[in-house]
Amino acid sequence: MRKRLYLKVGDRVNHLRYSAWGVGEVIEEKHSNLSGGFCFVRILFADGKERSFINDLESAHCCYYSGVRIL
């Protein structure tokens, strides 16, 4: 089954619940070629911290459902 990815490298995002993090930019995207494997993105936020999120819209834990939005 093909993954439905939400973010790609270079996307600028913010988090609806954590506005103190500031604007972030996707700096890395990793995805598994194995069936059932995860897809992750790493985002560098304006507060200087990198945070990782699941990037598969088919997962209930996708970063979109947790509040990450593309600007």
C-alpha positions in Angstrom: 0.0 0.0 0.0 1.3 3.4 -0.9 1.9 6.0 1.9 -0.1 9.2 1.9 2.6 11.7 2.9 1.6 15.1 4.4 4.9 17.1 4.5 8.0 17.3 2.3 11.4 18.9 2.9 11.3 22.6 2.7 7.7 23.0 3.9 7.2 25.8 6.5 4.8 24.8 9.3 3.5 25.8 12.7 1.9 23.9 15.5 -1.6 24.8 16.6 -1.1 23.9 20.3 2.5 25.1 20.7 2.7 28.6 19.2 5.8 29.3 21.4 7.8 26.9 19.2 7.4 29.5 16.4 7.5 28.7 12.7 9.3 25.5 11.7 10.8 24.1 8.5 10.9 20.5 7.5 14.6 19.5 7.3 14.4 15.8 6.8 12.0 13.2 5.6 12.4 9.4 6.1 10.1 6.6 5.1 10.3 2.9 5.2 9.9 0.7 2.1 8.7 -2.1 4.3 5.0 -2.9 4.6 3.7 -1.3 7.8 6.8 0.8 8.3 6.6 4.4 9.5 7.2 7.7 7.7 8.8 10.5 9.7 9.7 14.1 9.3 12.1 16.2 11.4 11.2 19.9 11.8 13.5 22.6 13.0 11.4 25.2 14.9 12.2 28.9 15.6 13.0 28.0 19.2 16.0 26.1 18.0 14.8 22.6 18.7 14.3 19.8 16.2 11.2 17.7 16.7 10.1 14.5 14.9 6.6 13.6 13.8 4.9 10.8 11.9 4.1 11.9 8.4 1.6 9.3 7.1 -2.0 10.6 6.7 -3.2 7.0 7.1 -2.0 6.9 10.7 -4.1 8.3 13.5 -0.8 9.7 14.9 0.1 11.7 11.8 1.4 15.2 12.6 -1.6 16.8 10.8 -3.9 15.3 13.4 -1.7 16.4 16.2 -1.8 20.1 15.1 1.1 20.6 12.6 -0.2 22.9 9.7 1.5 24.0 6.6 1.8 27.8 6.2 
